[in-house]
Amino acid sequence: MWKGKTVSVVFPAYNEADNIARAVRDFGGFEAVDEVVVVDNNSRDRTAELAAAAGARVVPEARQGYGYALRRGLAEARGEYVVLAEPDGTFVAEDMLKLLAYAHEFDLVLGTRTTRELIWSQANMGWFLRVGNVAVAKLLQVLFGGPSLSDCGCTYRLVRRELLDSLLPRLTVGSSHFLPEMVILALLDGRRIIEIPVNYRARVGDSKITGSRLTAIKVGWRMIRLILGYRFRRRGGRRDGEAE
């Protein structure tokens, strides 16, 4: 609990057996955290079993996709503050203090992994990914009049319950380009958003989203389509990204 508010941590998980137990213990052992929710997205290893043994509440999501897993976790979380993170060792549990410090002033507190001083050795954030994340984030910032943004794909973020309840019925993306949609919808609602630098470490296991440059380009293009689709919304038909 943080200043009288309950805190949930949500991990999307697909074949994360190598580090899931450690992540649950690290984040769950943090004094402010009331629960850790692990969304098992059809893992073929022992992810669900190890997460439960470490103290997490494990929920399944049959629809395959990063966005679907996060949406399930957001729907299942019970906290008044909900923190999204990754169970792969890239994020530091103590950085939740940075997010929580702004939770009473802002509806959505975003982490950014593009601060060079906080990118650890061997982390998957070379110049190509860093520049790409900044460029797409700036596109979103300019088109929607947002705050200063420098990372379009950082999972580590905190959302307040009031905003979350408003977002859940309107989230449409089920794939790997999910994260900008939360920001866009919050900005369209006139919500207060801030971005905070967080540590970014080397991943345990293989990346499912940015493991190769080609995959990263595809995800980035989908994010751009999503942003442009919301900004210049089509008349009739679905929005870019819907049900993907």
C-alpha angles and dihedrals in degrees: 000000000000118000092330095317124111117236129211126189118206124201122188106211134192115164094336098145092128095069110004096103093050092048092050091049094045096049096032091051091056108111097235096050118101099179143003117214117198116194108207105209099195096298115187094203133059096285096122095044095048093045092052092047090053091055105267127136103238121208126179127232113193096187105088115232144088093248093049090051093050093046090052091050093049090050093049098044115105101193128111086226116041120196121197117206142151125257094212100091096257095113131059117229092216090063087075085082088067092053095043092049089069098036095100092053103037134048094211123028112191128198121220124207096190099087101111095210090060098045106104126218112280093015114144096246108103124159094278095055093039094052092043093051092048093047095051091043091053090050089055091045094052098042095048101032092243132163121272106303128184106164125051096181110043111130093194105097143124126229126189119233095244092056093041093056088052094048101046099075091047103047110111110167119098100172137072096288092066102113101073090056092068090053094046094050092047091051092047087055092051093245124162114254133179133179123220128190114246134184116266118199137182114287124246106227129356125323115243095198112029101022091120134028092240092054091048091052091051092050091047092051091051089052091051091050090050093050093047091044092057094042095048098028115198119240106239123354126062129304118258109273097023113145092355 
